[in-house]
Amino acid sequence: MKELSIYIPTWNRVEFLPELLDSVLESANGHEDKVEIVISDNASDDSTPGVIARYMARCSIIRRHRNDTNIGDRNFLQAPHLCAGRYLWLLGDDDKIANETIGKILGAIEDRPALVVLDLAVHSKDLAVCLKSSFFGNGHPYRIEDRN
């Protein structure tokens, strides 16, 4: 079982998906044995399916699910049913992640907390300008320990 499933619901986002997938694959480099990427295509009618196929051909940790019809927000709710990882990270199809992100997440889940809430920073599209450095104040994952 993989430690982390990265679930990316998408619909007609061909202009954003390559940049997102490049950043995720770069961050996952060296962690392929612990990570899976699951892309759920909500019946895109642009060239999104072709982009996904190209990335799948070059990287074995990517899996795809394609809905026959657009099911709206239910595409998000499928994540627990489509992912096999111990932990699930829902990632927007227009996001981009920093190189060290997946390593930090894997470190945060190493002791098997019940929940990890990730902080984020907001940058300009080219990542040159940080628009908001942290929503929680410290830039580190917040862990909720399982007290069973």
GROMACS elastic network, one bead per residue, 0.5 to 0.9 nm:
[ bonds ]
;  ai    aj funct       b0    kb
    1     4     6  0.89208   500
    1    34     6  0.79316   500
    1    84     6  0.67075   500
    1    85     6  0.60222   500
    1    86     6  0.70856   500
    2     5     6  0.70808   500
    2    32     6  0.89800   500
    2    33     6  0.69173   500
    2    35     6  0.55353   500
    2    36     6  0.66725   500
    2    84     6  0.67862   500
    2    86     6  0.64444   500
    2    87     6  0.84714   500
    3    33     6  0.85856   500
    3    34     6  0.50449   500
    3    35     6  0.61099   500
    3    36     6  0.83523   500
    3    84     6  0.86149   500
    3    85     6  0.50807   500
    3    87     6  0.60350   500
    3    88     6  0.86312   500
    3   106     6  0.75997   500
    3   109     6  0.82345   500
    3   110     6  0.88594   500
    4    34     6  0.63011   500
    4    36     6  0.64511   500
    4    37     6  0.85494   500
    4    83     6  0.89894   500
    4    84     6  0.82777   500
    4    86     6  0.59516   500
    4    88     6  0.58416   500
    4    89     6  0.72241   500
    4   102     6  0.88897   500
    4   105     6  0.85607   500
    4   106     6  0.74992   500
    4   109     6  0.88512   500
    5    34     6  0.86738   500
    5    35     6  0.58823   500
    5    37     6  0.58496   500
    5    38     6  0.69845   500
    5    83     6  0.59537   500
    5    84     6  0.66405   500
    5    86     6  0.73905   500
    5    87     6  0.61473   500
    5    89     6  0.61474   500
    5    90     6  0.84384   500
    6    24     6  0.89362   500
    6    35     6  0.74243   500
    6    36     6  0.61825   500
    6    38     6  0.60676   500
    6    39     6  0.82858   500
    6    83     6  0.80724   500
    6    85     6  0.84673   500
    6    87     6  0.86206   500
    6    88     6  0.60656   500
    6    90     6  0.60945   500
    6    91     6  0.66886   500
    7    36     6  0.85032   500
    7    37     6  0.60801   500
    7    39     6  0.59582   500
    7    40     6  0.74948   500
    7    76     6  0.85963   500
    7    79     6  0.63542   500
    7    82     6  0.85475   500
    7    83     6  0.72787   500
    7    88     6  0.70269   500
    7    89     6  0.60163   500
    7    91     6  0.59843   500
    7    92     6  0.85276   500
    8    37     6  0.75495   500
    8    38     6  0.61582   500
    8    40     6  0.61576   500
    8    41     6  0.84484   500
    8    76     6  0.84383   500
    8    79     6  0.86235   500
    8    89     6  0.86024   500
    8    90     6  0.62134   500
    8    91     6  0.52071   500
    8    92     6  0.60553   500
    8    93     6  0.59281   500
    9    38     6  0.83151   500
    9    39     6  0.58082   500
    9    41     6  0.61737   500
    9    42     6  0.71939   500
    9    75     6  0.63036   500
    9    76     6  0.61619   500
    9    79     6  0.84007   500
    9    90     6  0.80188   500
    9    91     6  0.76102   500
    9    92     6  0.69178   500
    9    93     6  0.64775   500
   10    13     6  0.64738   500
   10    17     6  0.83705   500
   10    39     6  0.71230   500
   10    40     6  0.60714   500
   10    41     6  0.50437   500
   10    42     6  0.59807   500
   10    43     6  0.87538   500
   10    44     6  0.78220   500
   10    48     6  0.84944   500
   10    75     6  0.82687   500
   10    92     6  0.78105   500
   10    93     6  0.56377   500
   10    94     6  0.88214   500
   11    14     6  0.83614   500
   11    40     6  0.84845   500
   11    41     6  0.58087   500
   11    42     6  0.51052   500
   11    43     6  0.66991   500
   11    45     6  0.82015   500
   11    46     6  0.86612   500
   11    48     6  0.76499   500
   11    70     6  0.82164   500
   11    93     6  0.83290   500
   12    15     6  0.83309   500
   12    41     6  0.83731   500
   12    42     6  0.82207   500
   12    43     6  0.82488   500
   12    45     6  0.64979   500
   12    46     6  0.56192   500
   12    47     6  0.75899   500
   12    48     6  0.60344   500
   13    16     6  0.55220   500
   13    17     6  0.59902   500
   13    44     6  0.81880   500
   13    46     6  0.80728   500
   13    47     6  0.86677   500
   13    48     6  0.64821   500
   13    93     6  0.69632   500
   13    94     6  0.74376   500
   14    17     6  0.53888   500
   14    18     6  0.72441   500
   14    46     6  0.70976   500
   14    47     6  0.62157   500
   14    49     6  0.85632   500
   14    51     6  0.70883   500
   15    18     6  0.71809   500
   15    19     6  0.82129   500
   15    48     6  0.85886   500
   15    94     6  0.86190   500
   16    19     6  0.57416   500
   16    20     6  0.64132   500
   16    21     6  0.88127   500
   16    93     6  0.67660   500
   16    94     6  0.52189   500
   16    95     6  0.78264   500
   16    96     6  0.89722   500
   17    20     6  0.51059   500
   17    21     6  0.59976   500
   17    22     6  0.84416   500
   17    48     6  0.77806   500
   17    51     6  0.77411   500
   17    52     6  0.82785   500
   17    93     6  0.60311   500
   17    94     6  0.66184   500
   17    95     6  0.85047   500
   18    21     6  0.51336   500
   18    22     6  0.59411   500
   18    23     6  0.85310   500
   18    51     6  0.72463   500
   18    52     6  0.85575   500
   18    55     6  0.84459   500
   19    22     6  0.51642   500
   19    23     6  0.62571   500
   19    24     6  0.86821   500
   19    94     6  0.82960   500
   19    95     6  0.82754   500
   19    96     6  0.67915   500
   20    23     6  0.52540   500
   20    24     6  0.62095   500
   20    25     6  0.86232   500
   20    92     6  0.87531   500
   20    93     6  0.68100   500
   20    94     6  0.66008   500
   20    95     6  0.58088   500
   20    97     6  0.72627   500
   21    24     6  0.50211   500
   21    25     6  0.59538   500
   21    26     6  0.83717   500
   21    55     6  0.78900   500
   21    93     6  0.88444   500
   21    96     6  0.80251   500
   22    25     6  0.52482   500
   22    26     6  0.60713   500
   22    27     6  0.85629   500
   22    96     6  0.85077   500
   23    26     6  0.51505   500
   23    27     6  0.61408   500
   23    28     6  0.85251   500
   23    96     6  0.59253   500
   23    97     6  0.56485   500
   23    98     6  0.68340   500
   23    99     6  0.68850   500
   24    27     6  0.50924   500
   24    28     6  0.59786   500
   24    29     6  0.85847   500
   24    37     6  0.86214   500
   24    96     6  0.74347   500
   24    97     6  0.63524   500
   24    98     6  0.81459   500
   24    99     6  0.78096   500
   24   101     6  0.86930   500
   24   102     6  0.79845   500
   25    29     6  0.60899   500
   25    32     6  0.89385   500
   25    59     6  0.83633   500
   25    99     6  0.89616   500
   26    29     6  0.52538   500
   26    30     6  0.89346   500
   26    98     6  0.86935   500
   26    99     6  0.61928   500
   26   100     6  0.89650   500
   27    30     6  0.82930   500
   27    31     6  0.82854   500
   27    97     6  0.75714   500
   27    98     6  0.68430   500
   27   100     6  0.58806   500
   27   101     6  0.63320   500
   27   102     6  0.56796   500
   27   103     6  0.73465   500
   28    31     6  0.51569   500
   28    32     6  0.60742   500
   28    34     6  0.88176   500
   28    35     6  0.71269   500
   28    99     6  0.80971   500
   28   100     6  0.86813   500
   28   101     6  0.85425   500
   28   102     6  0.60184   500
   28   103     6  0.75673   500
   29    32     6  0.63783   500
   29    99     6  0.89613   500
   30    33     6  0.79601   500
   31    34     6  0.54824   500
   31    35     6  0.63446   500
   31   102     6  0.80141   500
   31   103     6  0.75620   500
   31   106     6  0.87737   500
   32    35     6  0.53120   500
   32    36     6  0.73554   500
   32    60     6  0.87864   500
   32    61     6  0.67075   500
   33    36     6  0.82867   500
   33    61     6  0.84803   500
   34    85     6  0.84304   500
   34   106     6  0.82553   500
   35    61     6  0.70204   500
   35    85     6  0.75180   500
   35   102     6  0.86607   500
   36    60     6  0.87283   500
   36    62     6  0.61513   500
   36    63     6  0.76106   500
   36    83     6  0.81201   500
   36    84     6  0.80876   500
   36    85     6  0.72357   500
   37    61     6  0.59322   500
   37    63     6  0.61665   500
   37    64     6  0.84137   500
   37    83     6  0.84578   500
   38    61     6  0.83569   500
   38    62     6  0.58729   500
   38    64     6  0.56945   500
   38    65     6  0.74055   500
   38    79     6  0.84549   500
   38    82     6  0.74519   500
   38    83     6  0.67036   500
   39    52     6  0.78919   500
   39    62     6  0.74377   500
   39    63     6  0.63043   500
   39    65     6  0.62099   500
   39    66     6  0.82658   500
   40    43     6  0.89138   500
   40    63     6  0.86274   500
   40    64     6  0.58865   500
   40    66     6  0.57039   500
   40    67     6  0.74310   500
   40    75     6  0.70557   500
   40    76     6  0.84912   500
   40    78     6  0.84810   500
   40    79     6  0.83775   500
   40    82     6  0.85658   500
   41    44     6  0.62633   500
   41    48     6  0.78978   500
   41    49     6  0.74204   500
   41    52     6  0.88672   500
   41    64     6  0.73737   500
   41    65     6  0.61377   500
   41    67     6  0.62510   500
   41    70     6  0.86634   500
   41    75     6  0.81706   500
   42    65     6  0.85340   500
   42    66     6  0.61305   500
   42    67     6  0.51884   500
   42    68     6  0.77067   500
   42    69     6  0.67848   500
   42    71     6  0.66342   500
   42    72     6  0.74755   500
   42    75     6  0.65374   500
   43    49     6  0.87195   500
   43    66     6  0.62106   500
   43    67     6  0.52880   500
   43    68     6  0.58599   500
   43    69     6  0.52329   500
   43    70     6  0.51643   500
   43    71     6  0.82972   500
   44    47     6  0.76008   500
   44    48     6  0.63201   500
   44    49     6  0.71157   500
   44    66     6  0.85862   500
   44    67     6  0.88115   500
   44    69     6  0.86880   500
   44    70     6  0.77322   500
   45    48     6  0.75422   500
   45    49     6  0.83436   500
   46    49     6  0.76547   500
   46    50     6  0.88699   500
   47    50     6  0.54095   500
   47    51     6  0.65581   500
   47    52     6  0.89125   500
   48    51     6  0.51392   500
   48    52     6  0.62551   500
   48    53     6  0.86530   500
   49    52     6  0.51441   500
   49    53     6  0.61663   500
   49    54     6  0.87315   500
   49    66     6  0.84804   500
   50    53     6  0.50073   500
   50    54     6  0.62366   500
   50    55     6  0.87581   500
   51    54     6  0.51966   500
   51    55     6  0.64279   500
   51    56     6  0.86678   500
   52    55     6  0.52478   500
   52    56     6  0.61208   500
   52    57     6  0.86518   500
   52    62     6  0.86696   500
   52    63     6  0.89159   500
   52    64     6  0.74938   500
   53    56     6  0.50113   500
   53    57     6  0.61580   500
   53    58     6  0.88552   500
   53    64     6  0.83791   500
   54    57     6  0.51828   500
   54    58     6  0.66722   500
   54    59     6  0.88681   500
   55    58     6  0.53007   500
   55    59     6  0.60838   500
   55    60     6  0.87919   500
   55    62     6  0.74627   500
   56    59     6  0.51890   500
   56    60     6  0.62504   500
   56    61     6  0.77734   500
   56    62     6  0.54728   500
   56    63     6  0.68903   500
   56    64     6  0.80786   500
   57    60     6  0.72262   500
   57    62     6  0.88295   500
   59    62     6  0.61381   500
   60    63     6  0.77559   500
   65    82     6  0.78399   500
   66    69     6  0.85972   500
   67    70     6  0.65469   500
   67    71     6  0.74241   500
   67    75     6  0.82365   500
   68    71     6  0.86431   500
   70    75     6  0.81865   500
   71    74     6  0.57118   500
   71    75     6  0.61179   500
   72    75     6  0.60687   500
   72    76     6  0.83915   500
   73    76     6  0.56612   500
   73    77     6  0.72014   500
   74    78     6  0.65455   500
   75    78     6  0.55434   500
   75    79     6  0.76228   500
   76    79     6  0.59812   500
   76    90     6  0.80879   500
   77    80     6  0.71962   500
   77    81     6  0.83103   500
   78    81     6  0.54013   500
   78    82     6  0.62255   500
   78    83     6  0.86306   500
   79    82     6  0.52540   500
   79    83     6  0.59180   500
   79    88     6  0.79355   500
   79    90     6  0.78428   500
   80    83     6  0.55693   500
   80    84     6  0.78398   500
   80    88     6  0.76411   500
   81    84     6  0.79869   500
   83    86     6  0.88203   500
   83    88     6  0.74846   500
   84    87     6  0.85095   500
   84    88     6  0.86200   500
   85    88     6  0.64739   500
   87   109     6  0.79930   500
   87   115     6  0.84903   500
   87   116     6  0.89329   500
   91    94     6  0.85406   500
   91    95     6  0.70484   500
   91    96     6  0.89854   500
   92    95     6  0.53587   500
   92    96     6  0.85719   500
   93    96     6  0.84803   500
   96   125     6  0.89389   500
   97   100     6  0.83559   500
   97   101     6  0.65266   500
   97   102     6  0.86179   500
   98   101     6  0.54670   500
   98   102     6  0.84275   500
   99   102     6  0.74924   500
   99   103     6  0.83830   500
  100   103     6  0.54893   500
  100   104     6  0.62579   500
  100   105     6  0.88285   500
  101   104     6  0.51605   500
  101   105     6  0.62452   500
  101   106     6  0.86799   500
  102   105     6  0.50133   500
  102   106     6  0.60849   500
  102   107     6  0.84887   500
  103   106     6  0.51513   500
  103   107     6  0.61942   500
  103   108     6  0.86779   500
  104   107     6  0.50391   500
  104   108     6  0.62035   500
  104   109     6  0.88312   500
  104   140     6  0.85408   500
  104   141     6  0.81854   500
  105   109     6  0.63390   500
  105   110     6  0.85847   500
  105   116     6  0.84485   500
  105   118     6  0.81809   500
  105   141     6  0.74719   500
  106   109     6  0.52901   500
  106   110     6  0.60720   500
  107   110     6  0.51885   500
  107   111     6  0.82372   500
  108   111     6  0.73489   500
  108   112     6  0.82720   500
  108   113     6  0.80875   500
  108   116     6  0.73215   500
  108   141     6  0.67521   500
  108   142     6  0.84041   500
  108   143     6  0.73287   500
  109   112     6  0.51260   500
  109   113     6  0.60768   500
  109   114     6  0.88235   500
  109   115     6  0.84282   500
  109   116     6  0.73025   500
  109   143     6  0.83047   500
  110   113     6  0.79320   500
  111   145     6  0.89129   500
  112   115     6  0.84134   500
  112   145     6  0.79310   500
  112   146     6  0.80088   500
  113   116     6  0.69177   500
  113   143     6  0.63508   500
  113   144     6  0.59219   500
  113   146     6  0.56001   500
  114   143     6  0.77137   500
  114   144     6  0.57796   500
  114   145     6  0.54014   500
  114   147     6  0.84865   500
  115   142     6  0.83191   500
  115   143     6  0.59385   500
  115   144     6  0.51186   500
  115   145     6  0.70169   500
  115   146     6  0.79726   500
  116   141     6  0.63339   500
  116   142     6  0.56065   500
  116   144     6  0.62215   500
  116   145     6  0.87367   500
  117   141     6  0.57790   500
  117   142     6  0.50870   500
  117   143     6  0.64207   500
  117   144     6  0.81149   500
  118   136     6  0.89087   500
  118   139     6  0.83071   500
  118   140     6  0.71795   500
  118   142     6  0.64035   500
  118   143     6  0.87090   500
  119   134     6  0.63879   500
  119   135     6  0.61368   500
  119   136     6  0.61666   500
  119   137     6  0.83765   500
  119   138     6  0.81144   500
  119   139     6  0.56063   500
  119   140     6  0.62668   500
  119   141     6  0.58979   500
  119   142     6  0.76869   500
  120   132     6  0.85550   500
  120   133     6  0.73801   500
  120   134     6  0.56475   500
  120   135     6  0.64064   500
  120   136     6  0.82686   500
  120   139     6  0.67746   500
  120   140     6  0.87223   500
  121   130     6  0.71884   500
  121   131     6  0.75869   500
  121   132     6  0.55319   500
  121   134     6  0.50187   500
  121   135     6  0.71416   500
  121   139     6  0.77697   500
  122   127     6  0.85859   500
  122   129     6  0.87081   500
  122   130     6  0.60409   500
  122   131     6  0.53665   500
  122   132     6  0.50363   500
  122   133     6  0.64990   500
  122   134     6  0.78249   500
  123   126     6  0.76515   500
  123   127     6  0.51001   500
  123   128     6  0.70583   500
  123   129     6  0.55113   500
  123   131     6  0.51279   500
  123   132     6  0.69821   500
  123   133     6  0.82095   500
  124   128     6  0.62503   500
  124   129     6  0.53091   500
  124   130     6  0.65032   500
  124   131     6  0.67440   500
  125   128     6  0.77404   500
  125   129     6  0.84409   500
  126   129     6  0.77424   500
  127   130     6  0.69486   500
  130   133     6  0.61721   500
  132   135     6  0.75506   500
  133   137     6  0.79731   500
  133   138     6  0.88186   500
  133   139     6  0.75470   500
  134   137     6  0.51857   500
  134   138     6  0.65598   500
  134   139     6  0.55132   500
  134   140     6  0.89624   500
  135   138     6  0.81711   500
  135   139     6  0.77304   500
  136   139     6  0.67524   500
  136   140     6  0.82590   500
  136   142     6  0.86704   500
  137   140     6  0.84238   500
  138   141     6  0.85642   500
  144   147     6  0.89200   500
